[in-house]
Structures are given as structure tokens and as C-alpha cells.
Amino acid sequence: MSLELTAPERAIAAGDRGAGAAMAMRILAEMGRLLGAPRLIPVASAHIDGALYHGDSGVHFAERLVAGGAKTAIPASLNVGGLDLIHPGTVKADPHRHEMALRLMQAYEAMGCWQTWTCSPYHAGHRPTLGSDVAWGESNAVAFCNSVLGARTNRYGDFLDICCAITGRAPYYGLHRPENRRATLRVDTSALSARLKRADVFYPVLGCWYGMEIGTEIGVIDGLPADISEDCLKALAASAASSGAVGLFHVAGRTPEAPSVEAAGGGEAPARVIRLTPAMLQTARDRLSTARGQGIDAVALGSPHFSLAEFDALEALLPGGRVNIPFFVCTGRNVVGALEEQGRLGKFAEAGITIVADTCVVVAPILPAKGGVLMTNSGKFAHYAPANTGYEVIYGSLADCIASAATGRLARDESLWQ
């Protein structure tokens, strides 16, 4: 299939908006052809993952766009960068990495991107409307955008995301097409206890299982509470996207395109059913832990970035005194600002908790270099931390993490899983 550009798109590719926009349009058109898209479509916004430093080539690419006068044509929020610009001493990068990470962040700012620096842009006010087409990067954000907000995006990776933002276009394929968003299978959760399905620790585990089992197929999860919080759905999305490249899931009675199982399937019942059992979940939970001992050397929360509601829950669980091991909570600068306005930052500092903004402990050198065992309540951290940080991982609930941080020894409530 040959992709056809419109006359205005051809004009951009020919240089009418400058060399940077021309390069972005040519890249986007060629990628669209490779993906089999018949055309490009307008998109309302973008979320940019390409501003995270992975090597010098990404910096040179962004700076070439800037030199060509490229500017975003649509609102574009920024995912995490390689530095904490609010707390400069948090990231322990060597001089070259620090310089290049900063240059990369500055290049994206120069192109007009919104300086959110968060993997939870939906907490920072970037919430596309139901049915709108957008171009988002960052796996958890993509899954949340499709599944919880009901906007339409594929997983736009580095550096296709910024090309979409500059041109205001995206290839018409994949999850932009309504027929590709219909559920073809149903996940039946009726065998699980109501208490488990109301626990925060459940949703990353469900996401881990879902990603491994379902992969890129579209499923509808049936039997979950209708009042699941956005933070629980966020945790499900992040874990599913990490373990199985999930871009869209439906939750019957909760997510926008699934008021019912039949609606999720486009008016038809899904062709197959998977009955989820406690044993299947237990296996998925165990996969989120790579360490088997009792010692804990650090705790990290906030992947995706912590919301204000999650800080409320953390504060309510804090014991008197300080935690006894390094304890990090990653969040967006918008949440840091809200905590500061509410006069709450001091309480977390007094408890020995380090709040990280603009980045996170898995993509930047923040954790103590000695290594060891990291405990987390994040399915995404559990998935990526061993390879990215050198730490082995133990997964538990928010309450488990706080209890373990008080002693440096594993404390985990097993009753929910029995």
C-alpha cells in the first residue's frame, strides 16, 4: 500500500515550514509507508519520550531539528528526562552524560514542548478527549491514554513522537482504526476474591499476567469493581505495557469503550474466554520478584510517577521516626509543586524519603551504586530494575514497602494471595 500525502503535507516536506519540519515530515511519511498506512491523519496532541538521554545520537537528532527551526504544531508534553532539574544533586551522572542529557532536554524545550517531565502526563493536565487521535510515546502513558481516557494512539517511540508533534500528523494504522480496538477475548475474574480486587497490590500483578498472556491482542477484563481508582488502572496499564507491549485493554463497566463486555467487542461477545485463577496470579506475582532473601537495601516507588492521591496514602502509612534504608519516590514536578503549596514536603524529608522529580531511578543513576535488593510496589520498576540498575527486586504492596523500609527486612502480607 502506498501512502499518499496531501498538498499541505507535501509542502511541509518540501520545506515550506523550514528544514526541521521538512525532515520530520519526510521521516513520518516513510515510517507510515513501512507501517502500511494509507495516509496521515491530524492528531490533537503528543507526549514525547525522546527527550530521555540514551546516547549522543539522540541529542544530535534533536539539535538538528532545532537548527532547522522545527517547532511543535500541537500541544506536546514531555516524558521523563535524564536529570532532576528541581533537585540537581539527585542524579549522579558523569560530566559527559550530564551535559548531553541537559542539552537534549533543552533541545526539546526549544521546540516548544510542554516542560512536564513526567511519565504520568495525565496527572499534569494532559488528558485528551474520548475518541480523539493523538501521538503518544512512553508505554504506560500510551496504555493509559487508550484504555482509561479512550483517546486513540499507537506506541510512538523515539523519535517518531517528535516528528508527529512537529507535523501535527500521525500514520493512520493500528489503534487509530476503530476496528482494531475491539476486544476479541474476555478475562473472567470471578474466581478472585473481592478483597484482592480492591487491593492496590493486585493491579500490577494483574497487569503482569495480562501482558505475558495476552500480549498485543485486545481483551476485556470482566468482574472488576466499577469504582477502580485511576491509580489502580495506571498501575495495571504500566505493568501490562512492560510485560507484554499492551497498548489497549478494556475493563467492563469502567473504561470508556467498555460499558459492557459486548460493547468492548463492538457489539459482539468476545470469541474466547480466559478464567483467571488465584494460582495464575500467584505465578505472575512471583515473576515480579528476582530476589529470594529477606534483606532489603532500598525502596523505590513511583513508576509511573506518583499522584497526589498516592502521596496521601503514603503519608497515612508512614510510621513515626525515619525509614532505615534509602527510600525514593519518583513523581512529576506538578505534584512536587502541589505538595510544596500544601506544606507537606517537610514531612517526607523528615521521614528520610527522597522525592525525585523529572526522572526516575530506573533511567538515571540515582540509587546507591553498591547495588543490592530493591523493593517496589511498581510492576514496571520490577520489570526493568534488574537490567537497568543492577539491583535485584522484591515486589510488594505500598504498606509492605513501608514496613520493610522501617527494618531493612522483608515484611509482606501474604494473606491476600491465599
Phi, psi and chi 1 to 4 in degrees:
 res  aa     phi    psi   chi1   chi2   chi3   chi4
   1 MET       -  133.3 -179.3  179.7  -67.2      -
   2 SER   -97.9  130.2  176.3      -      -      -
   3 LEU   -82.8  130.6 -177.6  144.8      -      -
   4 GLU  -107.6  126.1  -65.4  -68.8  -27.6      -
   5 LEU   -88.3  147.1  -64.4 -179.2      -      -
   6 THR   -76.0  169.0   64.0      -      -      -
   7 ALA   -59.7  -45.6      -      -      -      -
   8 PRO   -62.1  -35.8  -24.3   34.8      -      -
   9 GLU   -68.1  -39.9  -69.9  164.5   -7.1      -
  10 ARG   -64.1  -35.5  -69.9 -163.9  -61.0  -87.3
  11 ALA   -65.6  -40.2      -      -      -      -
  12 ILE   -62.8  -45.2  -65.2  172.7      -      -
  13 ALA   -62.4  -27.4      -      -      -      -
  14 ALA   -84.2   -8.4      -      -      -      -
  15 GLY   112.3    9.1      -      -      -      -
  16 ASP   -61.1  -28.1  -84.2   15.1      -      -
  17 ARG  -107.9   17.9  -78.2 -178.4   44.6 -155.3
  18 GLY   102.5  168.9      -      -      -      -
  19 ALA   -67.4  -35.6      -      -      -      -
  20 GLY   -66.2  -47.1      -      -      -      -
  21 ALA   -65.8  -35.8      -      -      -      -
  22 ALA   -62.4  -44.4      -      -      -      -
  23 MET   -61.6  -43.6 -176.3  172.0   80.3      -
  24 ALA   -61.9  -43.1      -      -      -      -
  25 MET   -66.9  -39.6 -179.4   60.4   81.9      -
  26 ARG   -65.6  -41.6  -69.1 -164.5  -61.8  -91.1
  27 ILE   -61.9  -45.0  -69.1  170.4      -      -
  28 LEU   -65.0  -41.6 -169.8   61.3      -      -
  29 ALA   -64.9  -43.4      -      -      -      -
  30 GLU   -65.8  -40.7 -177.9   60.0   24.6      -
  31 MET   -64.5  -40.6 -176.9   57.8   71.6      -
  32 GLY   -59.3  -40.8      -      -      -      -
  33 ARG   -63.1  -44.1  -69.0 -172.0 -175.0   97.1
  34 LEU   -63.1  -32.1  -67.8  173.1      -      -
  35 LEU   -83.5   -6.6  -68.1  167.5      -      -
  36 GLY    81.9   18.7      -      -      -      -
  37 ALA   -76.8  137.4      -      -      -      -
  38 PRO   -77.7  -21.9   28.5  -34.7      -      -
  39 ARG  -162.4  171.8   57.1 -170.6  171.2   89.4
  40 LEU   -97.3  153.1  -56.5  179.6      -      -
  41 ILE  -125.5  152.8   57.0  171.6      -      -
  42 PRO   -67.1  143.2  -16.3   29.4      -      -
  43 VAL  -123.7  147.8  -74.7      -      -      -
  44 ALA   -84.8  -27.6      -      -      -      -
  45 SER  -161.2  172.2   70.4      -      -      -
  46 ALA  -141.0  153.7      -      -      -      -
  47 HIS  -124.3  124.3  179.7   62.3      -      -
  48 ILE  -102.7  120.1  -50.6  -61.4      -      -
  49 ASP   -96.5  -12.5 -168.9   35.5      -      -
  50 GLY   -74.1   -3.8      -      -      -      -
  51 ALA   -86.6    3.9      -      -      -      -
  52 LEU   -88.0  124.9  173.2   60.4      -      -
  53 TYR   -70.3  121.3  176.5   71.8      -      -
  54 HIS  -122.2   -4.9  -69.0  -65.0      -      -
  55 GLY   162.4  163.9      -      -      -      -
  56 ASP   -65.3  -27.0  -68.8    0.0      -      -
  57 SER   -61.3  -36.8   59.7      -      -      -
  58 GLY   -64.5  -35.3      -      -      -      -
  59 VAL   -66.6  -45.5 -177.5      -      -      -
  60 HIS   -65.0  -37.0  -61.2  -42.9      -      -
  61 PHE   -62.2  -49.2  174.2   80.6      -      -
  62 ALA   -64.5  -41.4      -      -      -      -
  63 GLU   -68.9  -28.4  -70.2 -178.7  -20.6      -
  64 ARG   -68.3  -39.4 -179.0  173.0  172.3 -177.6
  65 LEU   -60.7  -44.6  -72.4  171.8      -      -
  66 VAL   -61.4  -44.6  172.3      -      -      -
  67 ALA   -61.9  -28.5      -      -      -      -
  68 GLY   -86.1    7.8      -      -      -      -
  69 GLY    79.2   17.7      -      -      -      -
  70 ALA   -66.8  135.8      -      -      -      -
  71 LYS  -135.9  147.7  -65.8  -72.9 -174.7 -179.7
  72 THR   -66.8  140.0   55.6      -      -      -
  73 ALA   -96.1  -10.7      -      -      -      -
  74 ILE  -138.0  161.9   53.7  177.3      -      -
  75 PRO   -58.3  134.5  -23.5   34.1      -      -
  76 ALA  -141.0  112.3      -      -      -      -
  77 SER   -84.8  161.6   53.8      -      -      -
  78 LEU  -111.8  133.3  -76.2  165.9      -      -
  79 ASN   -73.1 -177.5 -159.0   51.9      -      -
  80 VAL   -57.8  148.7  -64.2      -      -      -
  81 GLY  -104.5 -170.1      -      -      -      -
  82 GLY   -91.7   -0.6      -      -      -      -
  83 LEU  -134.3  154.3  -58.7  172.2      -      -
  84 ASP   -95.9  101.5 -177.8  -20.6      -      -
  85 LEU   -74.3  -17.8  -60.1  177.7      -      -
  86 ILE   -84.1  -38.2  -64.6  177.7      -      -
  87 HIS  -121.4   81.2  -43.6  104.0      -      -
  88 PRO   -58.7  -27.4  -23.4   33.9      -      -
  89 GLY   -81.4   -3.9      -      -      -      -
  90 THR   -68.6  -40.9  -58.5      -      -      -
  91 VAL   -91.0  125.5  176.7      -      -      -
  92 LYS  -100.4   65.0  -53.9  170.7 -174.4   67.1
  93 ALA   -92.2  149.6      -      -      -      -
  94 ASP   -69.2  162.3   63.9   72.1      -      -
  95 PRO   -56.0  -41.6  -28.2   35.9      -      -
  96 HIS   -65.6  -47.2  178.0   76.6      -      -
  97 ARG   -61.5  -41.2  176.9  169.7  176.3  165.1
  98 HIS   -62.2  -46.4 -174.7  -79.8      -      -
  99 GLU   -62.0  -46.5  176.3 -164.5   -4.4      -
 100 MET   -70.9  -37.2  -61.7  -56.0  -80.6      -
 101 ALA   -62.5  -40.6      -      -      -      -
 102 LEU   -67.7  -43.2 -177.6   59.0      -      -
 103 ARG   -59.5  -40.1  -79.5  172.2   54.0  179.4
 104 LEU   -64.5  -46.2 -176.1   60.3      -      -
 105 MET   -61.1  -40.8  -64.7  170.7   82.7      -
 106 GLN   -67.2  -34.2  -69.8  171.7  -23.5      -
 107 ALA   -64.6  -41.8      -      -      -      -
 108 TYR   -69.8  -34.2  -80.6   87.8      -      -
 109 GLU   -62.8  -40.5  -68.8  176.0   11.9      -
 110 ALA   -64.6  -26.0      -      -      -      -
 111 MET   -83.1   -0.4  -74.9 -174.0  -85.2      -
 112 GLY    97.4   12.6      -      -      -      -
 113 CYS   -71.8  149.6  -63.8      -      -      -
 114 TRP   -74.6  124.2 -176.2   11.0      -      -
 115 GLN   -81.5   64.9  -62.1  171.0   44.6      -
 116 THR   -84.1  -38.3   46.7      -      -      -
 117 TRP    48.5   53.6  -57.2  118.7      -      -
 118 THR  -146.7  145.4  179.0      -      -      -
 119 CYS   -85.9    2.0   56.4      -      -      -
 120 SER  -120.3   63.6  -59.0      -      -      -
 121 PRO   -61.8  -23.5   24.9  -35.2      -      -
 122 TYR   -66.5  -22.6   36.6   85.7      -      -
 123 HIS   -77.9  -20.5  -69.2  -33.3      -      -
 124 ALA   -98.7   15.2      -      -      -      -
 125 GLY    95.2    0.1      -      -      -      -
 126 HIS   -93.1   94.4 -169.9  176.1      -      -
 127 ARG  -134.4   89.6  -62.6  175.0   68.6   90.3
 128 PRO   -60.1  154.6  -14.3   23.6      -      -
 129 THR   -80.7  158.2   57.4      -      -      -
 130 LEU   -55.3  128.2  174.0   63.9      -      -
 131 GLY    84.5   -6.4      -      -      -      -
 132 SER   -78.5  147.6   61.0      -      -      -
 133 ASP   -91.1  130.8  -73.0  -65.7      -      -
 134 VAL  -137.4  173.8  -62.6      -      -      -
 135 ALA  -130.5   94.3      -      -      -      -
 136 TRP  -110.2  143.4  -80.6   31.8      -      -
 137 GLY  -106.4  178.0      -      -      -      -
 138 GLU    78.8  116.7 -149.7  -56.1  -61.8      -
 139 SER   -59.0  -45.1   61.7      -      -      -
 140 ASN   -67.0  -38.3  103.9   80.4      -      -
 141 ALA   -65.7  -38.5      -      -      -      -
 142 VAL   -62.5  -48.6  167.3      -      -      -
 143 ALA   -63.8  -39.6      -      -      -      -
 144 PHE   -66.2  -43.9 -172.0   97.1      -      -
 145 CYS   -59.4  -48.0 -176.7      -      -      -
 146 ASN   -68.9  -46.5  -81.4  -48.3      -      -
 147 SER   -86.5  -39.2  -52.1      -      -      -
 148 VAL   -97.8  -37.6 -177.0      -      -      -
 149 LEU   -92.0  -24.7  -59.0  179.2      -      -
 150 GLY    77.7   13.1      -      -      -      -
 151 ALA   -78.5  174.4      -      -      -      -
 152 ARG  -124.1  118.5  -61.8  176.1  179.3 -177.8
 153 THR  -151.9  150.0 -177.9      -      -      -
 154 ASN   -91.9  177.4  -66.4  -56.1      -      -
 155 ARG   -83.8   98.5  -69.4  173.7   63.4  142.0
 156 TYR   -91.9  110.3  -70.2  102.6      -      -
 157 GLY   -86.7  177.2      -      -      -      -
 158 ASP   -62.2  128.8  -47.0   -6.8      -      -
 159 PHE  -121.2   22.5  -56.4   98.6      -      -
 160 LEU   -66.5  -29.5 -166.4   59.3      -      -
 161 ASP   -59.5  -45.2   48.1   11.7      -      -
 162 ILE   -72.0  -29.9 -171.0   62.0      -      -
 163 CYS   -64.1  -39.3  -67.3      -      -      -
 164 CYS   -63.7  -41.7  -68.4      -      -      -
 165 ALA   -66.6  -37.0      -      -      -      -
 166 ILE   -71.7  -39.9  -68.2  166.3      -      -
 167 THR   -88.8  -20.8   61.5      -      -      -
 168 GLY    71.6   23.0      -      -      -      -
 169 ARG  -132.7  160.4  -60.0  -71.5 -167.5  -83.6
 170 ALA  -148.3  153.4      -      -      -      -
 171 PRO   -66.6  140.5  -18.6   31.4      -      -
 172 TYR   -88.2   92.7 -174.4   56.1      -      -
 173 TYR  -158.3  175.1   80.7  106.1      -      -
 174 GLY    60.0 -130.0      -      -      -      -
 175 LEU   -77.2   -2.3  -65.9  174.7      -      -
 176 HIS   -73.5  -22.0  -71.2  -65.4      -      -
 177 ARG   -91.2  124.1  -57.4  176.2   71.3  102.7
 178 PRO   -54.9  -37.2  -25.1   34.0      -      -
 179 GLU   -66.5  -20.4   65.2  -90.2   22.3      -
 180 ASN   -89.4    1.0  -66.5  -25.9      -      -
 181 ARG  -103.6    2.0  -60.3  177.1   66.3   85.6
 182 ARG   -81.9  138.0  -63.1  170.0 -174.8  159.2
 183 ALA   -71.5  132.7      -      -      -      -
 184 THR  -108.9   -5.6   57.4      -      -      -
 185 LEU  -144.4  157.2   67.3   90.9      -      -
 186 ARG  -117.7  133.9  176.7  170.2   71.5   92.6
 187 VAL  -101.4  114.4  177.8      -      -      -
 188 ASP   -93.2  115.7  177.0    3.8      -      -
 189 THR  -103.7   17.2   66.4      -      -      -
 190 SER   -66.0  -19.8   61.3      -      -      -
 191 ALA   -80.9   -5.7      -      -      -      -
 192 LEU   -94.7  149.0  -53.4  178.5      -      -
 193 SER   -70.7  148.6   73.8      -      -      -
 194 ALA   -61.9  -35.6      -      -      -      -
 195 ARG   -63.7  -42.7  179.2  170.9  171.4 -114.6
 196 LEU   -63.2  -42.2  177.1   61.3      -      -
 197 LYS   -72.0   -8.1  -71.3 -171.4  -79.3 -170.2
 198 ARG  -103.1    3.1  -69.5 -153.4  169.3  -88.6
 199 ALA   -95.3  139.3      -      -      -      -
 200 ASP   -62.2  -31.2   66.5  -56.9      -      -
 201 VAL   -68.0  -18.1   72.9      -      -      -
 202 PHE   -72.6  -37.9  166.2   68.1      -      -
 203 TYR   -72.3  -39.3  -72.2   90.5      -      -
 204 PRO   -62.8  -34.7  -24.9   36.2      -      -
 205 VAL   -68.1  -44.0  175.9      -      -      -
 206 LEU   -58.1  -43.1  175.2   61.3      -      -
 207 GLY   -63.5  -40.4      -      -      -      -
 208 CYS   -60.8  -48.3  176.9      -      -      -
 209 TRP   -61.4  -46.2  171.6   84.9      -      -
 210 TYR   -60.4  -46.6 -172.7   98.5      -      -
 211 GLY   -61.8  -42.9      -      -      -      -
 212 MET   -69.2  -37.8  -68.0 -173.6  -61.5      -
 213 GLU   -85.9  -41.7  179.7   69.3   26.2      -
 214 ILE   -94.6  -35.1  -50.4  -57.1      -      -
 215 GLY    62.8 -126.8      -      -      -      -
 216 THR   -92.7   -0.1   56.9      -      -      -
 217 GLU   -69.8  153.9 -166.3  170.8   -7.5      -
 218 ILE   -96.3  122.4  -52.3  -60.2      -      -
 219 GLY  -121.2  162.1      -      -      -      -
 220 VAL  -120.8  127.4   54.2      -      -      -
 221 ILE   -93.6  123.5  -54.1  169.8      -      -
 222 ASP  -112.3  141.9 -167.0   17.2      -      -
 223 GLY    97.6    8.8      -      -      -      -
 224 LEU   -88.2  157.2  -62.5 -177.1      -      -
 225 PRO   -58.7  142.8  -22.5   32.9      -      -
 226 ALA   -72.8  -16.9      -      -      -      -
 227 ASP  -106.5   29.8   58.5  -10.2      -      -
 228 ILE   -54.8  135.3  -51.7  167.8      -      -
 229 SER   -71.9  157.5   71.5      -      -      -
 230 GLU   -61.1  -33.7  -83.1 -159.9   -2.2      -
 231 ASP   -65.8  -36.0  -76.1  -40.0      -      -
 232 CYS   -68.0  -41.9  -73.5      -      -      -
 233 LEU   -66.0  -36.0  -69.3  170.9      -      -
 234 LYS   -60.4  -44.7  171.2 -178.2   76.5  172.9
 235 ALA   -64.9  -39.9      -      -      -      -
 236 LEU   -62.4  -46.8 -168.4  164.1      -      -
 237 ALA   -61.0  -44.8      -      -      -      -
 238 ALA   -64.9  -44.1      -      -      -      -
 239 SER   -69.0  -41.9 -168.3      -      -      -
 240 ALA   -64.6  -39.8      -      -      -      -
 241 ALA   -69.7  -30.2      -      -      -      -
 242 SER   -76.5  -40.2  -59.8      -      -      -
 243 SER   -89.1  -14.4   63.4      -      -      -
 244 GLY  -153.3   19.3      -      -      -      -
 245 ALA    57.5   33.9      -      -      -      -
 246 VAL   -74.8  128.6  171.9      -      -      -
 247 GLY  -107.0  -18.7      -      -      -      -
 248 LEU  -155.7  132.6  167.0   65.2      -      -
 249 PHE  -136.3  160.6   59.6   86.4      -      -
 250 HIS  -118.3  146.8  -59.6  -69.4      -      -
 251 VAL  -121.4  113.3  176.1      -      -      -
 252 ALA   -57.8  127.5      -      -      -      -
 253 GLY    82.9    2.2      -      -      -      -
 254 ARG  -132.1  -45.9  178.2   61.8  177.0   86.4
 255 THR   -88.9  157.0   55.5      -      -      -
 256 PRO   -60.1  -36.2  -24.9   33.9      -      -
 257 GLU   -93.1    8.8  -65.7  166.2   88.3      -
 258 ALA  -133.8   59.4      -      -      -      -
 259 PRO   -62.4  -20.2   20.6  -32.5      -      -
 260 SER  -149.3  167.1   65.7      -      -      -
 261 VAL   -60.1  -42.7  169.1      -      -      -
 262 GLU   -65.0  -40.5  -69.9   72.0   22.4      -
 263 ALA   -62.7  -39.1      -      -      -      -
 264 ALA   -61.4  -29.9      -      -      -      -
 265 GLY   -91.5   15.0      -      -      -      -
 266 GLY    71.4   30.9      -      -      -      -
 267 GLY    96.8   -2.1      -      -      -      -
 268 GLU  -122.9  149.5  -61.1 -179.3    6.5      -
 269 ALA   -69.8  139.1      -      -      -      -
 270 PRO   -55.9  150.0  -26.0   35.4      -      -
 271 ALA   -72.0  -26.3      -      -      -      -
 272 ARG  -141.2  160.6   66.4 -172.7 -178.4  100.9
 273 VAL  -128.9  136.9  177.0      -      -      -
 274 ILE  -114.8  123.9  -60.8  175.4      -      -
 275 ARG   -94.0  111.6 -171.5  168.7 -173.5  -92.1
 276 LEU   -80.0  128.2 -172.0   56.5      -      -
 277 THR  -113.0  160.3   66.5      -      -      -
 278 PRO   -57.0  -37.0  -27.8   36.6      -      -
 279 ALA   -64.8  -38.5      -      -      -      -
 280 MET   -64.0  -40.6  -66.4  158.4   68.9      -
 281 LEU   -68.2  -39.6  -88.5 -174.0      -      -
 282 GLN   -59.8  -41.0 -177.8   74.4   54.1      -
 283 THR   -62.3  -42.5  -61.1      -      -      -
 284 ALA   -64.9  -41.9      -      -      -      -
 285 ARG   -60.8  -42.9 -168.9 -158.5   71.9  160.2
 286 ASP   -64.9  -28.1  -68.5  -14.0      -      -
 287 ARG   -69.4  -21.4  -74.1  177.9   65.6   98.4
 288 LEU   -79.0   -6.9  -70.1  173.1      -      -
 289 SER  -115.2  128.2  -65.3      -      -      -
 290 THR  -105.7  -15.6   61.3      -      -      -
 291 ALA   -96.8  145.2      -      -      -      -
 292 ARG  -118.3   -4.1  -64.5  -67.4  176.6 -102.8
 293 GLY   -84.1 -169.4      -      -      -      -
 294 GLN  -105.5  -13.8  -64.0  -64.3  -54.1      -
 295 GLY   -80.2  140.5      -      -      -      -
 296 ILE  -123.2  128.5  -52.8  -66.4      -      -
 297 ASP  -102.6  -20.1  -61.6  -68.0      -      -
 298 ALA  -163.0  158.7      -      -      -      -
 299 VAL  -125.2  138.1  169.2      -      -      -
 300 ALA  -136.4  129.9      -      -      -      -
 301 LEU  -124.1  159.6  -46.8  173.9      -      -
 302 GLY   101.3   46.0      -      -      -      -
 303 SER  -136.7   99.9 -177.4      -      -      -
 304 PRO   -66.4  165.6  -18.4   31.8      -      -
 305 HIS   -50.1  139.1  -85.0  169.3      -      -
 306 PHE   -60.0  141.9 -115.5   40.0      -      -
 307 SER   -94.7  171.2   66.7      -      -      -
 308 LEU   -60.6  -39.4  -88.8  175.5      -      -
 309 ALA   -63.2  -36.9      -      -      -      -
 310 GLU   -70.0  -35.0  -72.6  173.3  -53.6      -
 311 PHE   -65.0  -36.1  -88.3  106.5      -      -
 312 ASP   -58.6  -46.3  -68.0  -17.2      -      -
 313 ALA   -65.3  -40.2      -      -      -      -
 314 LEU   -63.0  -46.2  171.7   62.0      -      -
 315 GLU   -61.8  -39.5 -172.7  172.8   -6.9      -
 316 ALA   -66.0  -25.9      -      -      -      -
 317 LEU   -93.7  -11.1  -71.3  167.2      -      -
 318 LEU   -64.2  131.6  -75.6  177.8      -      -
 319 PRO   -79.0  171.1   30.7  -33.8      -      -
 320 GLY   -67.7  153.9      -      -      -      -
 321 GLY    83.0 -163.3      -      -      -      -
 322 ARG  -110.9  155.0  -65.3  172.6   59.2   85.4
 323 VAL   -70.7  156.3  -64.5      -      -      -
 324 ASN  -105.1    2.9  -70.2  -45.8      -      -
 325 ILE  -136.4  161.4   56.3  175.2      -      -
 326 PRO   -56.0  133.4  -26.6   35.7      -      -
 327 PHE  -136.8  117.2 -165.6  119.8      -      -
 328 PHE  -118.8  138.3  -58.2   89.6      -      -
 329 VAL  -126.8  120.5 -177.3      -      -      -
 330 CYS   -96.9  136.9  -55.0      -      -      -
 331 THR  -155.8  173.8 -168.0      -      -      -
 332 GLY   -85.9  156.3      -      -      -      -
 333 ARG   -64.5  -25.7   53.3  175.1   48.7 -157.8
 334 ASN   -65.1  -37.1   60.7  -59.9      -      -
 335 VAL   -73.5  -39.4  175.1      -      -      -
 336 VAL   -57.7  -43.0  172.8      -      -      -
 337 GLY   -62.9  -40.2      -      -      -      -
 338 ALA   -66.6  -41.7      -      -      -      -
 339 LEU   -62.5  -39.0  -69.2  171.9      -      -
 340 GLU   -65.3  -43.3 -173.2  172.5   24.5      -
 341 GLU   -62.2  -33.5  -72.5  177.9    4.9      -
 342 GLN   -85.1   -0.7  -65.1  168.3    5.6      -
 343 GLY    69.2   31.2      -      -      -      -
 344 ARG  -106.7  -10.5  -62.3  168.8   62.7 -168.4
 345 LEU   -61.9  -36.6  -74.4  175.4      -      -
 346 GLY   -60.8  -36.4      -      -      -      -
 347 LYS   -63.2  -39.9 -178.4  165.9 -174.6  177.2
 348 PHE   -69.8  -39.7  -64.3  108.7      -      -
 349 ALA   -63.2  -41.2      -      -      -      -
 350 GLU   -63.0  -29.4  -69.9  166.7    4.9      -
 351 ALA   -81.6   -3.1      -      -      -      -
 352 GLY    88.3   18.1      -      -      -      -
 353 ILE   -96.7  130.1  -67.7  172.2      -      -
 354 THR   -96.4  120.2  -61.0      -      -      -
 355 ILE   -93.7  125.4  -66.8  178.8      -      -
 356 VAL  -107.7  130.3  177.7      -      -      -
 357 ALA  -118.0  160.9      -      -      -      -
 358 ASP    72.4  -16.6  -63.0  -17.1      -      -
 359 THR  -151.2 -163.9 -172.7      -      -      -
 360 CYS  -154.6  167.6   84.7      -      -      -
 361 VAL   -72.6  -14.5  -58.9      -      -      -
 362 VAL   -88.4  -22.9  163.9      -      -      -
 363 VAL  -109.0   -4.8  -60.1      -      -      -
 364 ALA  -137.0  149.8      -      -      -      -
 365 PRO   -74.6   90.2   25.3  -31.7      -      -
 366 ILE  -119.6  -40.7  -65.9  170.7      -      -
 367 LEU   -63.7  152.3  -67.0  170.8      -      -
 368 PRO   -53.3  135.6  -26.6   34.7      -      -
 369 ALA   -68.7  -15.0      -      -      -      -
 370 LYS   -68.0  -17.1   63.7 -179.6 -179.0  178.6
 371 GLY    77.5 -168.7      -      -      -      -
 372 GLY   133.3 -139.5      -      -      -      -
 373 VAL  -119.1  126.6  175.3      -      -      -
 374 LEU  -106.7  129.4  177.6   72.7      -      -
 375 MET  -103.0  141.2 -170.5  167.8 -173.0      -
 376 THR  -151.0  156.4 -175.7      -      -      -
 377 ASN  -102.9   10.0   71.3  -23.1      -      -
 378 SER  -103.3  122.8  161.9      -      -      -
 379 GLY   -64.3  -32.7      -      -      -      -
 380 LYS   -70.4  -46.1 -174.3  170.4 -176.6  178.2
 381 PHE   -57.0  -44.9  -90.6  164.5      -      -
 382 ALA   -59.9  -35.2      -      -      -      -
 383 HIS   -72.3  -41.6 -175.5   79.1      -      -
 384 TYR   -99.7  -22.5  -71.0  117.0      -      -
 385 ALA   -60.5  -44.5      -      -      -      -
 386 PRO   -57.5  -45.2  -29.4   38.4      -      -
 387 ALA   -74.2  -36.1      -      -      -      -
 388 ASN   -85.7  -27.8  -75.4   22.2      -      -
 389 THR  -117.6  -17.9   69.1      -      -      -
 390 GLY    84.6   -2.5      -      -      -      -
 391 TYR   -88.7  138.9  -83.0   72.2      -      -
 392 GLU   -77.2  164.0  -63.1  -57.9  -46.5      -
 393 VAL  -129.0  144.2  153.0      -      -      -
 394 ILE  -125.8  131.1  -69.7  180.0      -      -
 395 TYR   -98.6  140.7  172.8   77.3      -      -
 396 GLY  -161.4  178.5      -      -      -      -
 397 SER   -74.3  172.2   68.3      -      -      -
 398 LEU   -59.0  -45.2  177.4   61.6      -      -
 399 ALA   -63.1  -39.1      -      -      -      -
 400 ASP   -61.6  -43.0  -66.4  -21.6      -      -
 401 CYS   -63.1  -41.9  -71.3      -      -      -
 402 ILE   -69.1  -42.7  -65.6  167.3      -      -
 403 ALA   -63.1  -39.6      -      -      -      -
 404 SER   -69.0  -35.7  -60.1      -      -      -
 405 ALA   -67.0  -25.7      -      -      -      -
 406 ALA   -69.4  -26.2      -      -      -      -
 407 THR  -121.9  -17.7   63.4      -      -      -
 408 GLY    76.7   12.0      -      -      -      -
 409 ARG  -125.2  145.7  -56.9  -71.7  -66.7  174.7
 410 LEU   -61.3  126.3  176.1   61.6      -      -
 411 ALA  -129.8  113.5      -      -      -      -
 412 ARG  -141.0  130.2 -167.6  162.3   62.9  176.6
 413 ASP   -81.0  113.5  179.7    4.3      -      -
 414 GLU   -93.2   -5.6  -61.2  -71.6  -11.3      -
 415 SER   -64.4  -32.5   63.4      -      -      -
 416 LEU   -62.8  -28.4  -80.0  170.4      -      -
 417 TRP   -93.1    2.9  -55.3   98.1      -      -
 418 GLN   -96.5      -  -65.0  169.2   -1.0      -
